């Protein structure tokens, strides 16, 4: 099972600092030109071949991803655009290395963010990733296994954050997503039933988690709300000790595994935010 957070891996550090390392590198395209129409650039890259395709891949890896990493966090609205661009890059049909590095950076930034007041940023990413799964040339038809597995994991992380937001505040526009989420649920179920390998690996876990998260989004989760409320109180009141928490006993007795997962993500976010404020 993947970890619930996105550690800063050596690969991610390479992305972030590659601009400095390759400061003298020159490309045919500018960052500004790419940002005017990222979808067109990615589509053209997928349709190119040979050295031209490789040059465009290098441009994204060495210029675009470091630029997005450096500009993230300046304001909520710019974060939304950064998330959307990374999601679009991760939809490349031909470049596995570009897809994986874009997903790695997207996951890292999502895990650093605090979506309490601007969950719309998550909704933008959710739509793009979900569309890439459901499209005629979607996830199960074009992506290699490792990229497909990683994309499902990133999507499950997005959904779990939306579940937490919906359970705690109930202000997501779920009705606008309901039919699309049900369609995805059905497609994932059909695909999971067709898998020859029935073992509980990361790939199957992500599929089952997404199905469970969709179910949580489409119906009230009163029990999970009580558990998250207690976690919130625990984080804001230092007089409360872990031994006072009812959530631990509740999860041991009859807790659902997705409840545990959402609680861990919520607490991890609170701990990360506390470290960032010091």
Secondary structure, DSSP 8 states (H G I E B T S, - for coil): ---SS----HHHHHHHHHHHHTTT---SS-HHHHHH-HHHHHHHHHH--HHHHHHHHHHIIIIIHHHHHHHTTS-HHHHHHHHHHHHHHTT-SS-HHHHHHHHHHHHHHHHH---SS-THHHHHHHHHHHHHHHSTT-HHHHS-HHHHHHHHHHHHHHHHHHHHHHHHH--S-GGGTHHHHHHHHHHHHHHHHH-S--S--HHHHHHHHHHHHHHHHHS--HHHHHHHHHHHHHHH-TT--GGG-HHHHHHHHH--HHHHHHHHHHHHHHHHHHHHH-
